[in-house]
Amino acid sequence: MSALRTLDPETPPVAIVWWPEEAAAVARLRAAGLPRLLLVAPGVAPPARVGRDEDWVRRPVDDDDVRARISALVERICEDGAAQVEVASGRICYRGRWAPLSDTEEALAWTLGEHFGDVVGLPALRAARGRTLSEGSVRVHLTRLRKRIAPIGLVVRVVRGHGYVLDDDHRVGRAAPT
């Protein structure tokens, strides 16, 4: 069985794993910081440690209950859903929704998020979180970042000659670019 299953392509990726059958996968997913929903076998104790990015439900369980648990898990991860950007552990949270990020996308999102709504110059992005990125690499990763964050209501826009802005797609008066 694969540990990376989701029920709904519209929700952020939450790993659905069978407990205790996929206990080793749970350990790997915890280390990677990927949120998990454990489907616990009947008569088996659930794990003793369940963090903010993990939940469990006893099998058998119907799809609606799994979706409800995933929804609650996503809300818990992004806490209060306030209009602030949080970037950590390979994901970006905004207004109670989140999207996964690669390491480089996380570095760029963190730098942009620190100046949410304000222009960030290309030199700052090239040196995001201690990296040394080329101008071309920044542009490629920003293109990928735009695609990842569009579903959660964020947009990265260009301010020609000045840099880039991470902003709410509604605040800029247009839909997020795809």
C-alpha positions, 0 to 999 in steps of 0.5 A: 500500500502506498502511504501517499493517498488523498481522497480529494484533489481539491484539498492540500496533500495530506497523507492517508496511512494505515496504522499500524501496517504503515508505521514506517511510512508514518515515521518518514512522513513525520520527518518530512513534515507532511501532514498525516491522517492515520486510519487505525485498525480495529482493536489496535491502539492509536499512536501515543504521539499525535502532533498538530499536523497529524490525526487519526480515525478508527477503521472502518470509516466512510469517505465523508468522515475522512474528508471532515478529519482532513479538513479539520487537520488542514485548519489546525495546521494553518491555525486561525486562518488569519490574513497573514502568510506563514511559511515553514516546514515545506508549506505556505499557509494563508487564510486557513489554506495551505500549499506544499513547497519545494525547499527553494520555493519555501526560501523565496516564499519566506522572503516574499512573505516577510514583506507581504504586499511590498516589493522585494528586489531581485538581489534579496530573492537571489540570496533568499535564506542564504541561497545563491540563486541566479536570476534565471533560477529565481524566475523559474522558481517564482513561476512554479511558486505562482502555480502552487499558491494560486489555489490558496488565494495568493499571487506573485506579481512583477513590479518592473524594474523593482522586484516582486510582490507577494499579495492576496489575489483579491487585493490586486483586483484580478485572479491569480496567474496560472 
